[in-house]
């Protein structure tokens, strides 16, 4: 079976799977990710079920985050915030969905990281305009379209990723970076290619799950050099 047909069948499977998830999302779930417990509240994006959140935080081991200022943008359950804080970062977790920021607060408490993780509710950078970050983590909505509600904004948006690509350089500290995860099942990667005129893109990790390819990229403003701390 060729890869295009396999991916097409996988997309149809995802549609059916997400119908089941919508029922399951009406109750809280508990996951354990590399020994870390994570509670997922109803109507909050689950980066463990989709594996994108786990795939992104697994790349943090190559960064020295001690005392780094980290923004977990579109934080969902706060998986990025928790794993960054475990590595010594001071984290701001932001999401447009107020249920998600409450969920991130809950997981900060669950891991005894509440002194390192703050949360705010808002669209992209609107609540952190005056702050600068060494690292911005982002698992963006992968599909273009109008979200039905705040929970659906984790899946689809008219222009969230494009606005992120335009705005994130202004939020970086000197030598900072953005680290994002993209899926081959989405339709936004062309926007990243279109931004090549003003962004430098480094491939961090890629894995072909046969039915989906996940890729983590580091993004930098093209006008300056890459120089964030590495372990």
KEKE-3310 file (N, C-alpha, C; in steps of 0.2 Angstrom, whole numbers, plus 5000, padded with zeros to 4 digits):
npx = (5004:5003:5011:5003:4990:4989:4990:4979:4969:4972:4968:4954:4952:4956:4946:4935:4940:4941:4928:4924:4933:4927:4916:4923:4930:4921:4924:4936:4953:4967:4984:5000:5016:5031:5033:5028:5013:4998:4983:4969:4957:4939:4935:4948:4962:4971:4986:4993:4985:4984:4998:5006:5009:5017:5028:5034:5038:5047:5059:5065:5075:5088:5090:5097:5088:5088:5083:5078:5067:5052:5038:5024:5014:4997:4994:4986:4983:4994:5006:5018:5022:5024:5034:5045:5047:5051:5064:5069:5065:5057:5040:5027:5011:4999:4983:4969:4958:4949:4947:4958:4969:4965:4967:4981:4985:4981:4989:5001:5001:4999:5011:5019:5024:5020:5025:5034:5026:5016:4999:4989:4975:4971:4972:4985:4999:4993:4992:5005:5013:5023:5033:5048:5055:5065:5063:5050:5036:5026:5012:5003:4986:4981:4973:4965:4951:4935:4934:4923:4921:4929:4937:4938:4946:4959:4961:4958:4959:4957:4968:4978:4991:4998:4998:5006:5018:5022:5022:5030:5044:5045:5043:5054:5068:5085:5094:5085:5072:5059:5050:5042:5029:5024:5011:5010:4997:4990:4986:4995:5008:5013:5012:5023:5034:5032:5036:5049:5057:5060:5063:5073:5074:5076:5078:5073:5068:5061:5049:5042:5027:5021:5007:5007:5017:5027:5035:5047:5052:5065:5063:5070:5072:5078:5087:5097:5109:5109:5109:5106:5106:5113:5113)
npy = (4994:5011:5026:5038:5033:5026:5037:5044:5035:5035:5048:5047:5038:5045:5055:5047:5043:5055:5058:5048:5053:5065:5061:5055:5066:5072:5068:5068:5063:5053:5053:5046:5052:5048:5045:5056:5062:5068:5076:5078:5089:5089:5094:5100:5101:5086:5082:5070:5059:5063:5062:5073:5083:5076:5071:5084:5088:5079:5083:5092:5089:5092:5105:5118:5123:5129:5142:5148:5158:5153:5151:5143:5141:5141:5131:5120:5106:5109:5102:5105:5116:5110:5100:5109:5116:5106:5105:5116:5129:5145:5147:5153:5149:5150:5151:5151:5146:5146:5134:5127:5134:5133:5120:5118:5125:5116:5104:5110:5111:5097:5092:5099:5111:5124:5136:5139:5140:5151:5156:5162:5168:5170:5176:5171:5181:5191:5193:5194:5204:5213:5205:5195:5180:5166:5154:5148:5138:5129:5121:5121:5124:5113:5114:5124:5135:5140:5139:5130:5133:5138:5126:5119:5128:5123:5114:5120:5135:5151:5159:5158:5151:5158:5171:5169:5166:5178:5186:5181:5183:5196:5193:5186:5184:5190:5179:5169:5157:5149:5134:5122:5110:5100:5092:5080:5078:5090:5106:5117:5118:5124:5138:5140:5137:5148:5158:5159:5169:5178:5170:5159:5141:5126:5109:5099:5086:5072:5060:5046:5039:5030:5032:5045:5059:5067:5082:5092:5109:5121:5139:5154:5172:5178:5188:5187:5177:5160:5155:5149:5141:5125:5108)
npz = (5000:4995:5002:5001:5000:5012:5021:5018:5021:5035:5039:5037:5047:5058:5059:5063:5075:5082:5084:5094:5103:5107:5114:5125:5130:5138:5151:5164:5162:5166:5162:5161:5158:5154:5168:5173:5180:5172:5172:5161:5158:5154:5137:5134:5125:5121:5121:5123:5119:5106:5103:5099:5109:5118:5109:5106:5119:5122:5116:5124:5131:5126:5129:5139:5152:5164:5174:5163:5153:5149:5137:5136:5123:5119:5128:5132:5141:5148:5147:5141:5149:5161:5159:5155:5166:5175:5171:5176:5172:5171:5169:5158:5155:5142:5135:5124:5128:5142:5150:5147:5153:5166:5168:5166:5177:5187:5184:5186:5200:5203:5200:5209:5205:5205:5209:5199:5187:5179:5173:5160:5152:5135:5118:5108:5109:5116:5130:5135:5129:5134:5138:5137:5130:5132:5126:5116:5116:5105:5100:5087:5080:5068:5056:5044:5046:5053:5071:5081:5094:5110:5113:5101:5095:5097:5087:5074:5065:5058:5055:5065:5065:5055:5061:5072:5067:5061:5073:5084:5084:5090:5103:5108:5119:5118:5108:5109:5105:5095:5097:5088:5084:5071:5060:5047:5044:5045:5037:5037:5035:5023:5026:5034:5026:5017:5025:5025:5021:5031:5042:5050:5049:5058:5058:5071:5076:5068:5064:5056:5058:5050:5047:5049:5049:5061:5065:5073:5074:5076:5077:5071:5071:5055:5055:5065:5074:5078:5095:5107:5124:5125:5131)
capx = (5000:5008:5011:4998:4984:4989:4989:4972:4965:4973:4964:4947:4952:4956:4939:4931:4943:4939:4921:4924:4936:4922:4912:4928:4932:4916:4926:4943:4957:4974:4989:5007:5021:5038:5033:5024:5005:4994:4976:4966:4950:4934:4936:4954:4966:4975:4993:4995:4981:4986:5005:5010:5012:5023:5033:5037:5042:5053:5065:5067:5082:5094:5091:5098:5082:5089:5082:5076:5060:5048:5031:5020:5009:4992:4996:4981:4984:5000:5011:5025:5024:5026:5041:5050:5048:5055:5071:5072:5062:5051:5036:5021:5007:4994:4979:4963:4953:4950:4947:4965:4973:4964:4970:4988:4986:4980:4994:5007:5000:5000:5018:5022:5028:5015:5030:5037:5022:5010:4995:4985:4970:4971:4974:4992:5003:4990:4993:5012:5016:5028:5038:5052:5056:5071:5060:5042:5034:5019:5008:4997:4980:4984:4968:4962:4944:4933:4933:4916:4921:4936:4940:4939:4952:4965:4961:4957:4959:4958:4975:4983:4998:5001:4999:5011:5025:5023:5023:5034:5051:5045:5043:5060:5074:5091:5097:5079:5070:5053:5051:5035:5028:5019:5009:5008:4990:4988:4987:4998:5015:5015:5013:5030:5038:5031:5039:5056:5061:5062:5064:5078:5071:5081:5075:5075:5066:5056:5047:5037:5023:5018:5001:5007:5024:5028:5041:5049:5057:5067:5063:5073:5072:5083:5092:5102:5112:5106:5114:5103:5110:5112:5116)
capy = (5000:5017:5031:5043:5030:5025:5043:5046:5031:5037:5054:5045:5035:5051:5058:5043:5043:5061:5057:5045:5057:5070:5058:5054:5072:5074:5066:5069:5057:5053:5050:5046:5053:5047:5045:5062:5062:5073:5076:5081:5090:5089:5100:5103:5097:5081:5081:5063:5055:5065:5061:5079:5086:5071:5072:5090:5089:5074:5086:5097:5086:5095:5112:5120:5127:5131:5149:5151:5161:5149:5152:5137:5145:5136:5126:5115:5104:5112:5097:5109:5120:5105:5097:5114:5118:5101:5106:5122:5135:5149:5146:5156:5145:5154:5147:5155:5142:5146:5128:5124:5137:5130:5113:5119:5126:5109:5100:5113:5109:5090:5091:5103:5116:5130:5142:5140:5140:5155:5155:5168:5166:5175:5174:5171:5185:5197:5194:5194:5209:5217:5200:5192:5173:5162:5148:5148:5131:5130:5115:5125:5121:5111:5115:5130:5135:5143:5135:5130:5135:5138:5120:5118:5132:5119:5110:5124:5142:5155:5162:5158:5150:5164:5177:5167:5167:5185:5190:5178:5186:5202:5191:5182:5187:5189:5172:5165:5153:5146:5127:5120:5103:5100:5085:5079:5078:5096:5110:5124:5119:5129:5144:5140:5138:5155:5163:5158:5175:5181:5166:5153:5135:5121:5103:5096:5079:5070:5053:5044:5034:5027:5035:5052:5062:5073:5086:5098:5114:5127:5145:5160:5178:5177:5193:5186:5170:5155:5154:5147:5136:5118:5104)
capz = (5000:4995:5007:5000:5001:5019:5024:5016:5026:5042:5040:5039:5054:5063:5059:5067:5082:5086:5086:5100:5108:5109:5120:5130:5132:5143:5158:5165:5160:5169:5159:5164:5153:5157:5175:5176:5179:5169:5171:5156:5159:5148:5132:5134:5120:5124:5118:5124:5114:5099:5103:5097:5114:5120:5104:5107:5126:5122:5113:5128:5135:5123:5130:5146:5153:5171:5175:5157:5153:5143:5136:5133:5120:5117:5133:5133:5148:5152:5146:5139:5155:5166:5157:5155:5173:5178:5169:5179:5168:5174:5163:5157:5151:5139:5130:5122:5131:5149:5153:5147:5158:5173:5167:5166:5184:5190:5183:5190:5207:5204:5200:5214:5201:5205:5210:5193:5182:5179:5168:5158:5146:5130:5111:5106:5113:5119:5137:5136:5125:5137:5141:5132:5132:5129:5122:5115:5114:5102:5096:5084:5077:5061:5051:5043:5047:5059:5076:5083:5101:5112:5113:5094:5093:5097:5081:5068:5065:5051:5054:5071:5064:5052:5065:5076:5063:5061:5079:5089:5085:5095:5110:5110:5122:5113:5107:5110:5099:5096:5095:5086:5082:5065:5058:5040:5043:5045:5031:5038:5034:5018:5029:5037:5020:5015:5030:5025:5019:5037:5047:5050:5052:5060:5060:5077:5076:5064:5065:5052:5061:5044:5046:5051:5051:5066:5064:5077:5071:5079:5072:5073:5066:5051:5056:5070:5074:5083:5101:5114:5127:5123:5136)
cpx = (5004:5006:5005:4991:4983:4987:4981:4967:4966:4969:4957:4947:4952:4949:4934:4933:4941:4932:4920:4928:4931:4917:4917:4930:4927:4918:4933:4947:4964:4979:4996:5012:5028:5038:5030:5017:5003:4987:4974:4959:4946:4935:4942:4958:4971:4981:4996:4991:4983:4994:5009:5013:5018:5029:5037:5041:5048:5059:5068:5074:5088:5095:5093:5093:5083:5088:5080:5069:5057:5041:5029:5014:5004:4993:4992:4982:4990:5006:5018:5027:5027:5033:5046:5052:5052:5062:5073:5069:5057:5046:5029:5017:5001:4990:4972:4957:4954:4950:4954:4969:4972:4967:4977:4989:4986:4986:5001:5007:5001:5007:5022:5027:5024:5020:5034:5033:5016:5006:4991:4981:4970:4973:4981:4996:5000:4991:5000:5016:5022:5034:5042:5054:5062:5069:5052:5041:5027:5017:5002:4991:4982:4979:4966:4954:4942:4931:4926:4916:4928:4940:4942:4945:4959:4966:4962:4957:4960:4965:4980:4990:5002:5003:5005:5018:5027:5025:5028:5041:5051:5045:5049:5065:5080:5093:5091:5077:5063:5054:5043:5035:5022:5017:5008:5001:4986:4989:4990:5005:5017:5016:5020:5035:5038:5034:5047:5060:5063:5063:5069:5074:5076:5077:5077:5074:5061:5055:5041:5033:5019:5011:5001:5015:5024:5035:5042:5054:5059:5066:5066:5072:5079:5089:5097:5104:5109:5112:5111:5107:5108:5116:5122)
cpy = (5006:5022:5035:5039:5028:5031:5045:5041:5033:5043:5052:5042:5040:5054:5054:5043:5049:5061:5054:5049:5063:5068:5058:5060:5075:5072:5067:5063:5059:5050:5050:5047:5053:5048:5051:5062:5068:5072:5080:5082:5090:5096:5103:5098:5092:5079:5074:5059:5057:5064:5067:5082:5082:5072:5078:5090:5084:5077:5091:5095:5089:5102:5113:5125:5130:5139:5152:5153:5157:5151:5146:5140:5140:5130:5120:5112:5106:5107:5100:5113:5115:5102:5102:5116:5113:5102:5113:5129:5138:5150:5150:5152:5149:5150:5152:5152:5142:5139:5125:5128:5135:5123:5113:5121:5120:5105:5103:5111:5101:5088:5095:5108:5123:5136:5143:5141:5145:5154:5161:5165:5172:5172:5176:5175:5191:5199:5195:5199:5212:5212:5197:5185:5170:5156:5149:5141:5132:5123:5118:5121:5119:5112:5122:5130:5139:5138:5136:5133:5136:5132:5118:5122:5128:5115:5114:5131:5145:5157:5162:5156:5155:5170:5175:5168:5174:5189:5187:5181:5192:5199:5187:5187:5186:5182:5167:5161:5151:5138:5124:5113:5104:5093:5086:5079:5085:5100:5117:5124:5123:5136:5145:5141:5145:5160:5163:5164:5179:5177:5160:5147:5129:5115:5100:5088:5078:5062:5052:5038:5030:5030:5043:5054:5068:5076:5092:5102:5119:5133:5151:5166:5177:5182:5192:5178:5166:5154:5152:5141:5129:5114:5101)
cpz = (5000:5000:5007:5002:5009:5023:5024:5021:5033:5043:5041:5045:5059:5064:5064:5074:5086:5088:5093:5105:5111:5115:5126:5133:5137:5150:5158:5164:5164:5165:5163:5158:5156:5164:5178:5175:5176:5169:5165:5157:5153:5144:5132:5129:5123:5120:5119:5119:5107:5098:5101:5103:5117:5116:5105:5114:5126:5119:5118:5131:5132:5124:5138:5148:5160:5171:5168:5157:5147:5143:5132:5130:5117:5121:5133:5140:5152:5151:5145:5145:5160:5165:5157:5162:5177:5176:5171:5176:5173:5168:5164:5152:5148:5134:5129:5126:5138:5153:5153:5152:5165:5173:5169:5174:5188:5190:5186:5197:5208:5204:5205:5210:5201:5206:5204:5187:5183:5173:5166:5152:5141:5123:5109:5111:5117:5126:5140:5132:5127:5139:5135:5134:5128:5125:5122:5112:5111:5098:5093:5082:5070:5055:5050:5043:5053:5065:5079:5090:5103:5112:5106:5092:5093:5091:5074:5070:5058:5050:5060:5069:5060:5056:5070:5073:5062:5067:5084:5089:5090:5102:5112:5113:5117:5113:5108:5104:5100:5094:5094:5084:5076:5063:5051:5039:5043:5038:5032:5037:5028:5021:5032:5031:5017:5019:5030:5023:5025:5043:5046:5053:5053:5061:5066:5078:5071:5064:5060:5056:5056:5042:5047:5052:5055:5065:5069:5074:5076:5074:5075:5068:5062:5052:5061:5071:5080:5089:5107:5117:5126:5129:5133)
residu = (UNK:UNK:UNK:UNK:UNK:UNK:UNK:UNK:UNK:UNK:UNK:UNK:UNK:UNK:UNK:UNK:UNK:UNK:UNK:UNK:UNK:UNK:UNK:UNK:UNK:UNK:UNK:UNK:UNK:UNK:UNK:UNK:UNK:UNK:UNK:UNK:UNK:UNK:UNK:UNK:UNK:UNK:UNK:UNK:UNK:UNK:UNK:UNK:UNK:UNK:UNK:UNK:UNK:UNK:UNK:UNK:UNK:UNK:UNK:UNK:UNK:UNK:UNK:UNK:UNK:UNK:UNK:UNK:UNK:UNK:UNK:UNK:UNK:UNK:UNK:UNK:UNK:UNK:UNK:UNK:UNK:UNK:UNK:UNK:UNK:UNK:UNK:UNK:UNK:UNK:UNK:UNK:UNK:UNK:UNK:UNK:UNK:UNK:UNK:UNK:UNK:UNK:UNK:UNK:UNK:UNK:UNK:UNK:UNK:UNK:UNK:UNK:UNK:UNK:UNK:UNK:UNK:UNK:UNK:UNK:UNK:UNK:UNK:UNK:UNK:UNK:UNK:UNK:UNK:UNK:UNK:UNK:UNK:UNK:UNK:UNK:UNK:UNK:UNK:UNK:UNK:UNK:UNK:UNK:UNK:UNK:UNK:UNK:UNK:UNK:UNK:UNK:UNK:UNK:UNK:UNK:UNK:UNK:UNK:UNK:UNK:UNK:UNK:UNK:UNK:UNK:UNK:UNK:UNK:UNK:UNK:UNK:UNK:UNK:UNK:UNK:UNK:UNK:UNK:UNK:UNK:UNK:UNK:UNK:UNK:UNK:UNK:UNK:UNK:UNK:UNK:UNK:UNK:UNK:UNK:UNK:UNK:UNK:UNK:UNK:UNK:UNK:UNK:UNK:UNK:UNK:UNK:UNK:UNK:UNK:UNK:UNK:UNK:UNK:UNK:UNK:UNK:UNK:UNK:UNK:UNK:UNK:UNK:UNK:UNK:UNK:UNK:UNK:UNK:UNK:UNK)
# end
